Amino acid sequence: MRPINKPNLLGGLIVIGISLPFALEAGQLLADDPGLTGPGAFPAAVAVVSVMIGLVLCGLSLRNRVPSRIKASYRAPAAVLAAVISFTLMIKSFGMMPTLFVVTLIAAFGSRQGVSKRTVWLAMFMAVFGWLVFSVGLGMTIPAARIPL
C-alpha cells in the first residue's frame, strides 16, 4: 500500500468540512423556479466548487509522494495579514488612494524580491484603479484622499 500524503488529505477534509455546510445552507436559498436565481445561487456555486477542490486534494493525497519535510514560510501570510490590518486602520483616516498604495507596498514584502520600482508603479496603478472602480464606477462614498486632522 502506498503511503498517504497526510497534509493534503487533512487539507482536503478541512476544505470539505467547511464548504459542505455552506453548500447545504446556500442550497436552501435558491429560487423555486430553475430559470431564476435566488440569493443563494452564488454562495452555493462557490461552496460546491470548494467541495470539489477538497475532493481533488483528498484524491491527490493518495497519488502524490509523501514529502519528507515541509518548509513553511510565514513571510507571505504575515505580509497579507499586515496589509489587511493596515487597510482597516487607514481607510477612514487617509481615503482610498493612499490606503491602497500603502497596502500594496506592505503586501509586496511577502515576496522574496521585496519592494522594487515595479512594485511602486503597481502600487500607484492599484491606487488609481481602486479609486476608479469603487468611487467612480460603483459610486461608493469613499474619498480619494483625506488628510487626517
Helices and strands as residue ranges (DSSP letters): H 6-27, H 41-63, H 75-94, H 96-108, H 117-131, I 132-137
